[in-house]
Amino acid sequence: MEKKNQEQKQVRIELTEEQRQKIREATGKDAAAVEFTAEELEQRIAPARFVT
């Protein structure tokens, strides 16, 4: 089994003030941006759904 490339490029999304406020209200923490690998971002945008 191959190891995943540990140096995957990160995608950084800067948050608007409204988004920052929502995160602050939900978590009590401040965040200026969120970062994902391309794979993580793809999973959140178009999650795979399996029908059984």
Phi and psi in degrees as a GROMACS rama.xvg file:
@    title "Ramachandran Plot"
@    xaxis  label "Phi"
@    yaxis  label "Psi"
@TYPE xy
-79.3112  146.467  GLU-2
-77.4692  145.458  LYS-3
-71.4066  147.121  LYS-4
-66.8822  114.367  ASN-5
-77.278  -9.41186  GLN-6
-105.627  41.99  GLU-7
-65.1433  142.29  GLN-8
-66.9968  136.226  LYS-9
-91.9294  141.946  GLN-10
-105.206  124.376  VAL-11
-110.371  128.087  ARG-12
-117.267  115.772  ILE-13
-74.4618  137.732  GLU-14
-93.0877  147.821  LEU-15
-77.4638  166.733  THR-16
-60.1309  -38.7331  GLU-17
-62.8283  -43.4533  GLU-18
-64.9968  -40.6741  GLN-19
-61.6813  -40.8138  ARG-20
-64.1752  -42.3667  GLN-21
-62.4134  -40.7922  LYS-22
-65.9868  -42.5957  ILE-23
-59.7166  -43.7835  ARG-24
-66.3402  -39.2187  GLU-25
-77.5028  -34.3352  ALA-26
-118.21  -17.4677  THR-27
77.9578  8.4941  GLY-28
-118.716  153.752  LYS-29
-94.387  142.61  ASP-30
-144.191  131.755  ALA-31
-96.3349  -21.9662  ALA-32
-159.625  164.758  ALA-33
-121.417  147.664  VAL-34
-128.591  135.948  GLU-35
-137.433  157.297  PHE-36
-77.4913  163.771  THR-37
-57.6974  -38.4979  ALA-38
-65.3017  -44.6889  GLU-39
-62.7409  -41.589  GLU-40
-64.3321  -42.7958  LEU-41
-61.4816  -40.7409  GLU-42
-63.3165  -33.196  GLN-43
-79.5373  -32.2571  ARG-44
-77.6723  -45.1679  ILE-45
-135.272  74.8206  ALA-46
-64.924  141.676  PRO-47
-72.3549  136.921  ALA-48
-122.543  129.305  ARG-49
-107.294  128.932  PHE-50
-102.682  127.072  VAL-51
